[in-house]
Amino acid sequence: MHIQLLTTTRWHQGRGGIAGLLICLLATLPAAVLAAPGPACDGLDEGYAAVLRSVDGLSGPDRDWRDRAAQVEQVFDAHVQPQVPMMSTLCTGELRTLLQATRAAATAIKTPRYSALALAVGERLRERGALLPADIREGAAIAMTTRDGHSLKASSPWSPAFAGRPLPQLPEGIRPFEYWTPLPGTGGYGRAVADMRSLDVVVISHPGCGFSRAAVDAATQDPALHGLLSGARALWISPQDGTLDPRIFVDWAENHPQFPIHIVARQSGFPGFGYWGTPTFYILRDGKVAARVVGWPRDGNRAALLQAFSDAGIRPTATP
């Protein structure tokens, strides 16, 4: 289905169907490339589809995100990377397919390599006067996901994604177990390092996740859960994703002061956590993962959480 949708999109970008596509190719490709078999657009469509299949096929709580990242990287290198040296010869639609494939890879792998590639694509689109708002959002999300502050300067093609807000000032020299807290109105972030031995639980969550919100609502009304999931021995952090507006975390903290959600600097900095779906509850003992509870179904996960804490030797302390 991905291949069909990509092909449909390609032929409806205002280029006049097959004739427009041929004109684009003839205008941009040198004779040597035109004579070669396997047009770049076919390779990119197929490569993008292969990356998506790899991502979709390795999702879920039973899959370690690092294993998925390694597999997606192999697929990207085999099916998309060979097209990158041809970037100057690609049509606008092909560049967008390359950007989309890069976004899919960056979401899974989370390393700055993909942000640098996306930036090169964005600059080429801007040079052609073909940079669209959707492209800008894609590129900014890639930079945020991979924690690439170098791609978020005022001169970057992605800067309009922040709609006049201060550009993110992403910290460098990230340490193990580091997490961030947005500083309101500045674009900056406060930095902290989790002392895992001092924690009973780390909750992977996000203010935009309805299941995370439901878990907090339940904990707010349940003294036992409240005592286990709030306070100094509980840390709530979001996955390494492409959230563009940090105000969502600021607003959340103001409305839920006992359950603030911080931003993980890098998922790789928390080696014991293989799954980052929201919400996921990692119960700790002596700084190591003792149990994991995934999700918040319609009826909640109270029993599973209380049992996991009990098994780890942690008893709830009711709060007023």
C-alpha positions in Angstrom: 0.0 0.0 0.0 2.9 2.4 0.8 4.2 2.0 -2.8 0.8 2.7 -4.3 0.3 5.8 -2.2 3.8 7.1 -3.0 3.3 6.6 -6.7 -0.1 8.3 -6.6 1.4 11.3 -4.7 4.3 11.5 -7.2 2.0 11.7 -10.2 -0.3 14.4 -8.6 2.3 17.0 -7.7 1.2 19.3 -10.5 3.7 18.0 -13.1 1.1 16.8 -15.5 1.2 13.0 -15.0 3.6 10.9 -17.0 4.6 13.7 -19.4 5.5 16.0 -16.5 7.5 13.3 -14.8 9.5 12.7 -18.1 10.1 16.4 -18.5 11.4 16.6 -14.9 13.7 13.6 -15.5 15.0 14.9 -18.8 15.7 18.4 -17.4 17.6 17.2 -14.4 19.4 13.9 -15.2 22.6 13.8 -17.2 22.7 11.6 -20.3 24.8 8.9 -18.5 22.2 8.6 -15.8 19.3 8.6 -18.3 20.9 5.7 -20.1 21.4 3.7 -16.9 18.8 1.1 -15.9 16.6 1.6 -12.7 15.5 5.3 -12.4 16.2 6.9 -9.1 12.5 7.4 -8.4 11.9 3.7 -8.6 14.8 3.0 -6.2 13.7 5.6 -3.7 10.0 4.5 -3.7 11.1 0.9 -3.2 13.7 1.9 -0.6 11.2 4.0 1.4 8.7 1.2 1.3 11.4 -1.2 2.5 12.3 1.1 5.5 8.6 1.3 6.4 8.2 -2.4 6.3 11.2 -2.8 8.6 9.9 -0.3 11.1 6.4 -1.8 11.1 7.6 -5.4 11.3 9.7 -4.8 14.4 7.4 -2.7 16.5 5.8 -3.7 19.8 6.7 -4.3 23.5 8.5 -7.5 22.7 11.0 -5.8 20.4 13.9 -3.9 21.8 14.2 -0.5 20.2 17.9 -1.0 19.6 17.4 -4.2 17.7 14.8 -2.4 15.5 17.2 0.5 15.0 20.0 -1.8 13.8 17.7 -3.6 11.4 16.3 -0.3 10.0 19.8 1.1 9.6 20.7 -2.0 7.5 17.7 -1.6 5.3 18.2 2.1 4.8 21.9 1.6 3.9 21.0 -1.2 1.4 18.0 0.5 -0.3 18.1 4.3 0.2 21.7 5.3 0.9 22.8 4.3 -2.7 20.5 7.0 -4.0 22.0 9.8 -1.9 25.0 10.5 -4.2 22.5 11.2 -6.9 20.8 14.0 -4.9 21.6 16.8 -7.3 19.9 14.9 -10.1 16.7 14.1 -8.2 13.3 15.8 -9.0 11.5 17.6 -6.3 9.2 14.6 -5.7 12.1 12.3 -5.4 13.8 14.6 -2.9 10.6 14.5 -0.8 10.6 10.7 -0.9 14.2 10.8 0.3 13.2 13.2 3.1 10.4 10.9 4.2 12.6 7.8 4.1 15.1 9.7 6.2 12.4 10.7 8.7 11.3 7.0 9.1 14.9 6.0 9.7 15.6 8.8 12.1 12.5 8.0 14.1 13.7 4.4 14.6 17.5 5.0 14.9 17.7 8.4 16.5 21.3 9.4 15.5 22.3 12.7 14.0 23.5 11.1 10.8 20.0 11.3 9.5 19.5 14.9 10.5 22.6 15.9 8.4 21.2 14.1 5.4 17.7 15.7 5.9 19.4 19.1 6.1 21.1 18.6 2.8 17.7 17.7 1.2 16.0 20.7 2.8 18.7 23.1 1.5 18.3 21.7 -2.0 14.5 22.0 -1.9 14.9 25.6 -0.6 17.4 26.4 -3.4 14.7 25.3 -5.9 12.0 27.4 -4.2 10.1 24.1 -3.6 10.3 23.9 0.2 6.8 23.3 1.6 5.5 23.6 5.2 5.2 19.8 5.4 8.9 19.5 4.4 9.9 22.0 7.1 8.0 20.1 9.8 9.6 16.8 8.6 13.1 18.3 8.8 12.5 20.0 12.2 11.1 16.8 13.7 14.2 14.8 12.4 16.5 17.3 14.0 14.6 17.2 17.3 14.4 13.4 17.3 18.1 13.0 16.7 19.0 15.8 19.1 20.9 17.7 16.4 21.0 21.3 17.5 23.4 22.2 14.7 20.5 21.8 12.2 18.3 24.2 14.2 20.0 27.5 13.6 18.2 30.6 12.3 19.6 30.0 8.8 18.3 26.4 8.8 15.4 25.6 6.3 13.7 24.1 9.4 13.5 27.3 11.5 10.0 28.4 10.3 8.6 25.2 11.9 8.9 27.0 15.3 6.6 29.8 14.2 8.6 32.6 15.7 9.3 30.9 19.0 12.8 30.8 20.3 14.7 28.1 18.4 15.6 25.0 20.6 19.0 25.2 22.2 19.6 21.5 22.5 22.4 20.6 25.0 25.6 19.0 23.9 27.8 16.5 25.6 24.9 14.4 26.7 25.6 12.1 29.7 24.2 8.7 30.6 20.8 8.9 32.3 20.4 12.5 31.3 17.0 14.2 31.0 15.9 17.7 30.2 13.3 20.2 31.5 12.3 23.0 29.1 12.9 26.5 30.3 9.8 28.5 29.5 10.1 31.1 26.8 13.9 30.7 26.2 14.3 27.7 23.9 16.8 26.3 26.5 16.6 23.2 28.7 17.6 22.5 32.2 19.7 19.4 32.5 19.8 16.6 35.2 21.1 13.1 35.5 18.9 10.4 37.0 20.3 8.7 40.1 18.8 5.3 39.3 19.5 3.9 42.7 17.4 6.5 44.3 14.4 5.7 42.2 11.6 3.1 42.5 10.0 3.7 39.1 10.6 5.4 35.8 7.5 6.0 33.7 7.9 6.4 30.0 5.1 8.9 29.1 4.1 11.9 27.1 1.7 14.8 27.6 0.2 14.1 24.2 -0.5 10.5 25.0 -4.1 9.8 26.1 -3.1 6.6 27.9 -0.4 8.5 29.9 -3.0 11.1 30.9 -5.4 8.3 32.0 -2.7 6.8 34.2 -2.1 10.1 35.8 -5.8 10.7 36.3 -6.1 7.3 38.0 -3.0 7.9 40.2 -4.4 11.3 41.3 -7.5 9.6 42.6 -5.9 6.5 44.0 -3.8 7.0 47.2 -1.8 3.8 46.7 -0.9 4.6 43.1 -0.2 8.2 44.0 2.3 7.3 46.6 4.1 4.9 44.2 4.1 7.1 41.1 4.8 10.5 42.5 7.4 12.2 44.6 11.2 12.0 44.6 11.4 8.2 43.9 9.4 8.4 40.7 10.7 9.9 37.4 8.4 10.5 34.4 10.2 11.0 31.1 9.2 11.2 27.5 10.7 9.1 24.6 13.3 10.6 22.2 10.8 11.9 19.7 10.3 14.9 17.4 8.0 17.1 19.6 8.5 20.6 18.3 6.8 22.7 20.9 8.2 22.2 24.4 5.3 24.3 25.9 3.4 21.0 26.0 5.7 19.9 28.8 5.6 23.2 30.6 1.8 23.3 30.5 1.6 19.7 31.7 3.9 20.4 34.7 1.8 23.4 35.6 -1.4 21.4 35.6 0.1 18.2 37.1 2.9 19.4 39.5 3.1 16.0 41.2 3.6 14.2 37.9 5.9 16.4 35.8 7.1 14.8 32.5 10.7 15.5 31.5 12.4 14.8 28.2 14.9 12.1 27.8 18.2 13.3 26.3 18.9 10.1 24.5 17.2 6.7 24.9 20.6 5.0 24.6 21.5 6.7 27.9 19.1 4.4 29.7 20.4 1.0 28.6 18.0 -1.0 30.8 14.9 0.3 28.9 14.3 -1.7 25.7 10.7 -0.4 25.1 9.7 3.2 25.0 6.0 3.0 24.2 3.8 5.2 26.4 3.0 4.6 29.1 5.6 2.0 30.3 6.4 1.6 34.0 9.9 0.4 34.8 10.0 -0.7 38.5 13.6 -0.6 39.8 15.5 -2.3 42.6 19.0 -1.2 43.4 19.0 0.9 40.2 18.2 -2.1 38.0 15.0 -3.0 36.2 13.1 -5.5 38.4 9.8 -5.5 36.5 8.0 -3.8 33.6 4.3 -3.0 33.2 3.2 -1.8 29.7 0.2 0.3 28.8 -2.9 1.6 30.5 -6.0 -0.2 29.2 -9.6 0.9 29.6 -9.7 -0.7 33.1 -6.3 0.5 34.0 -3.3 -1.5 35.2 -3.6 -1.0 38.9 -3.3 -4.6 39.9 -0.3 -5.3 37.7 1.5 -2.3 39.0 0.8 -3.0 42.7 2.0 -6.6 42.2 5.2 -5.5 40.4 6.0 -3.1 43.1 5.3 -5.7 45.8 7.5 -8.2 44.0 10.3 -5.7 44.0 9.9 -5.2 47.8 8.3 -1.7 47.4 5.2 -1.0 49.5 2.8 1.9 48.6 2.8 4.9 50.9 -0.5 6.6 50.8 -0.5 10.3 50.3 -3.1 12.7 51.6 
